[in-house]
Amino acid sequence: GVVLIGEESHPPYDRPQLSKQFLCGDASVDEVIRPLRLTPEHGVETRLGTRVVRVLPGEHAIELAGGERVGYDRLLVATGVRNRRLPVPGAGLEGVLDLRDLAGSERIRAAVRPGCRAVVVGMGFIGCEVASSLRRLGVEVTAIEPLAVPLERSLGEEVGRVVEGMHRDHGVDLRLGEGVTAFEGDGRVERVVTRRGDRVECDLVVVGVGVEPAVEILAGSGVDVDDGVLVDERCRTSAPDVFAAGDVARHHHPVAGRHLRVEHWQNAVTQGTVAARSMLGEDAVHDEVPWFWSDQYDCNLQYTGFAQRWDRLVVRGSLEERSFIAFQLSDRRVVAAIAINQGRDLRRSVPLIRGGAEVDPEQLADPAVDLRTLQPRSPV
């Protein structure tokens, strides 16, 4: 049988809409995040609202808060990530919020009133989506980001400027190259103090400054951990019969040729399937090219690939009109692609990334060239 243990009291659910439709109030919990309906015929025992405190691989057991031990034949660690906290004065004030789970999204919704003032700290994907949703709700938004543009690390400066323009056009007071030194207020946050000494008055703050893998249950277990649980392409850890998948897993990717920890919905779904098959003794390999999407205002942004570094950006379409696909190239090979409102071309770029063949940048940039004609041919 299968035993599913989770610290949250809710059944497993889809998280992507927590910063989008659900935060905007467009739909109910059941409509948007689709909690998993496990029935007796599924044969899954659920123990929700239950915290695991450590893994004991030598005993093939886990220990729960309170001391109970539960044995296993195979164990999957899918503990995900937790939000980083800003180590500044006032971080614990009421009204300083973050978004990781259903409760976090509900807290933000409860704090919002039309015309109220919010500060978003960090303009990564969560920060950008929260800013977009808050503007839809009629909230005044000031966004503070230490980098030169939103999403600079993953998209680069040129595409990041497009995202910057989207938010400025929708009325976000975007303060780039700026940090936060304190939150101030009498019991509840009333203002944010920036590195330059500005004081931004506000009614609530949403902090999105990155995450860290939740690996503490493996402390002292002997399972190898390095920015996540290290696993091979079959989701196996260094301990027999212990597997890991999702945001917490740093897996060896056959296409990328290195270890990656991917924090995307698609990766969690596909890697979880591979982990299940591996746990059943099948020869399954996780080699999907990572992909994710982000809805901000009237723009659908999609990304696929592995880029850590690239030496050239090739744009097909128009950055100014926010309708394009941009290819990140390294040695004339496509390592990643970013699209705004061009989902079809993004899907067609995945085989270029997987194949790793050299491509002609001029053909990539030409909208008249079908990307499928540039894909490497399989050997006969």
N, C-alpha and C positions, 0 to 999 in steps of 0.2 A: 504494500500500500504506500501511499504518499501522504506525508504530513507537511503541511504548510504553516510555518510559524512566522508571524509578523508583529512588529511592535505597534503599528497603527491598528486602530480598532475597526477601520473600514476594510471590506474585501479589496483585493487588488483592483486597480483602476488605471485608466489612461490619464497621464499627467499633462500632455502638451497643451490642452485647452485651459489649464489653470491660469495661464497668463494671457489668454486670448478670450474666447467666447464666454467661458465661465466667469472670468473676472469682470467682463462687461455686463453680465447679467442677461445674456441673450438666451440662455437655456438653463435647465435644471441640472442637478448632479447626474441623474439617470440619463438625460439626453446627451450630455456632453462628455462625461468621463467614463460612462459605461462600466460601472463596477461589475466585476466578474461574478456571474451567478453559478456557484458550484452546487450541484444537486447530488443526492446520495449515489446515483448511478455513476458519477464521475470517480467515486472511490477516493476522494481527497478529504482527509481530516484537516480542518483548519483550527489553528490556535491563534486567534487574533488578540491584540492588546497584550502580547507576550514578548518579553525581551530575553534574547540570548545573551549571556555574559561571556562565555568562552567556548572554544572548540577544543576537544581533547582527542586528537587523531589516534593516539596510542590506544585509547579505550573505545574508539569508534563511537563517540558520544559527544553530545553538547550539554552544557549546563545552563539552566534558565535562572533568571533572577528569582531568588528564594531558595535556590540550591537543588531543585529537581534536575535529574539527568535523564536525557532521552537518547537512546541508542540509535544508530543508523548503519545501514549497509553501504549507502552512497549518500554524500552530503553535497548540496549545492549552496554556495554562499552568494547571495544576490542582495547584499545590504546597501548597495548604491553609494551615494555621496551625501555629505552634509554641507550646508552653506558655511562659508567662512564668515566670521564676525569681524567687524572693524575694531581694532584695539585702540579706541579713542575714548576720552571721557564722555559720559552720557549715553553710551551705546545701549545701556539697559533701560533707558527711559521708555515709558509707555508711548506708543505711537511710532517707535522705531521698529519697523516690520521687515520681514523678508518673505520669500516665496519659494517653497520646496514641495509642499504637500497641500492637500485639500484644506486643512485647517489654516494654513498661511494665506491661501487665496481668500478664504472666507473672512479672515481678519482684515485684509485690505478692503474688501467690499464693504464691510461694516463700518470702516473708518471714513469712507468716501461720501462727500456731499457735493452736489453741483456748485462750482465756484470756489471750493476749498483749494488750498495750496499744498502741493506735494513736492517733495524733493526726491529724485531718484539718484542714488549713488551707484555709479558703475553702469556703463552703457555697453555691456555684452548683450547676448541674445535675450536673456531674461529682462535686463534693464530696458532694452529697446522695446520689447513687447509690452512690458508694464507701462512704459511711458505712452505708447500708442493707445493702449486700452484706457488709461486714465484720461487722455485727451478726449476720447470718444465719450467719456462719462461727464465731460464738462469741467474737469479739474485743471487748474493752473499748474503746470509742471516746469520745474527747474531741474535739469539733469547735469550732474557733475561727473566728469570722466577724466582720469589722469593722463590718458593717452591722447595723441594728436587728433584722432577721429574715432567714432564708434567702431567697434569690431575690428580694430586695426590688426590685431594679431592673426586672425584667421582670414580676413578679406584683403588686407593690405590697405595702403593709404588711398589709392585711387578709387576703389570701390567703396571704401569707408566714407569718402567725401559724398558719394551718392546717398548713403544712409543718413549722413549729417543733414544734407539738404532736405530729405523727406521730413525729418523731425522739425527742422526750423520752419519749413513751409506750413507745418501743422501747429505752429505756435509754441513749441518747446523752447524755453530759455536754456540753450545748450552751452555749458561752460567747459571747454576742452582744455587739456593740459592743467587741470586743477584737481586738488585733493581736498579731503575733509580732515580737520583736526579735532573737532568736537561737536557734540550735540548738546544743546542747552534747553532748559525748561524747568519749571517747578513741578516735578513729578511726571509731567508729560512733555514730549518734545515741542518746542516752540520755535526753534531756529537751528540752523546748521552753520557752523563756522568753517570757512574754507582756509586753505593754506595761505592764501593772500590776505586773509584777515577780513574778508567779507562776511556779513551775517545775513543769511537768507531766512526770512520768516516763513514758517510753514505750519500746517496742521497735521501732517504725517510725513514719514520718510519710508522709502522702500530701498533696502540695501541689496545690491547684487554684485558682489566683488569676488566671485569665484567660489569654488567648492573644493572639498578634500574627500578622498575615498574613506568610507567607513570601515576600517579594518581592525578596530580595537579588539573585536572578539577573537582575533587570531594571535594576539600577543602571547608569547611563550609557547605557541603551538608547534613551532618549527616549520610552519608553512611560509614559503618565501614571499616577502612583501617588499615592493619598491614602487611608490606612487600607485598603489593598488595591489591587488592580489595577482602575482605573476602566474599566468597560465600559458599553455601551448595552444596551437591552433585547434585542438580538440577540447579545450576548456579544462584541461587537467592541471591541478596545482602540483607543487612538489611533494605533497603528501598523498599516499595511496587512498583512493576512494573519496577524495575531496576535490570538488570542482567549483568553478566560479564563473559568473556571467554578468553582463550588464555594466553599468557605470563603474562598479568597483573593480572590474577585471582589467588587468593590463595584459593583453594577449599578444602572442606572436602572430603577425599577419603575413600569410604567404605572399601576397601581392606586394605589400609595402616592404617586406623584407626586414622588418624590425618590430619591436614591441610598441603597441598603441593602447591607450586607454581612451575609449570613445564614449562620449556622454550624450548619445542620441537615442531617440525612441526606436528607430529602425534597427540599430545595433543591438539593443536589448532584446528585441523580438527575435531577430535571426540568430543571435548568439545563444539565446535561451533554448531555441530549438536544437541547436547543435549540442549544447550541454546535455539536454535530455537524452538525445540519441547516444551520446558518448557514455552516459551513465547506464544505458541499457546494453552497452557492449558493442554498439555499432561503430563503424569506421567513418564518422562524420567529421568534416573539416569546416571551420568558420573562415571563409575567404571573401565575404561580401565587401564591396567597395562602400565605405561609409557615405551616408546621405542624410540630410535633414532639411527641414523647411522652417521658415519663420514668416508669419503674417504680421505686417505692420502697415496700418492705414489701408490704402488701396493697393499695396504692393505685396506680392508673394515672392519671397526670396528663397532660393534653394541653393544648396551647396553639395558637392560630391567630391570625394578625393581625400588625399593624405598630406597636402602641402605643409611642410615645415618651412622650407625655403624654396624660392623660385627666382629665376633670373630674368623672366620676361612675362608681361601680361599682354594677352592678345584679346581685343574686344570685338565681338560681332554684334552689331546693333548700335544703340545710342545710349550712352551713359546719361546724357542730358534729358532724354525723354523717359528714362528709367524703364527701358525695354531692351534688354541685352543679355548676352552670355559672355562672361569674361573667363578666359582660360589662363591658368597659371602654369607656365612652362619651366622645365629644368632640362637643359641640354636638348631642346627641341622636342621634349616629351611632355605630354599633358599629365600633370600630377594632381590637378584639381580644377574644378569649374564652379563658377558662381553665376547664377541667373536671377534676374528680376523680371517677372512676368514672361518667362520664356521656358516653361517647364518641359516642353517637348524636346528642345535642343539639349537641355540638361540631361534628360534620360538618354539621348543618343550619344552623349559624351562619355558615358560610363565605360563602354568597351574600349575607347581610346586610352582611358586611364588604366584599365585592367591589362590591355595589350602591351603598353609600354613602348610602342614603336615611335620612331621619329615622325613628325608631321611637318607639313609646310605651313608656316605661320600665315602666309597670305591666303591660303585656302581656308584655314580656320576662320580668318576674319571676314571671308566673303559669304554673305547670306545666301548667295545663289548656289553655293556648294553644299550638297547634302552631306551632313556629317557622317552618315552611314557609309559613304564611299571612301572615307579616310580610314576606316577601321582595318586593322591588320587582318589579312586573310589567313584562315586556318590552313596548315600544310595538308596537301592531298595525300 
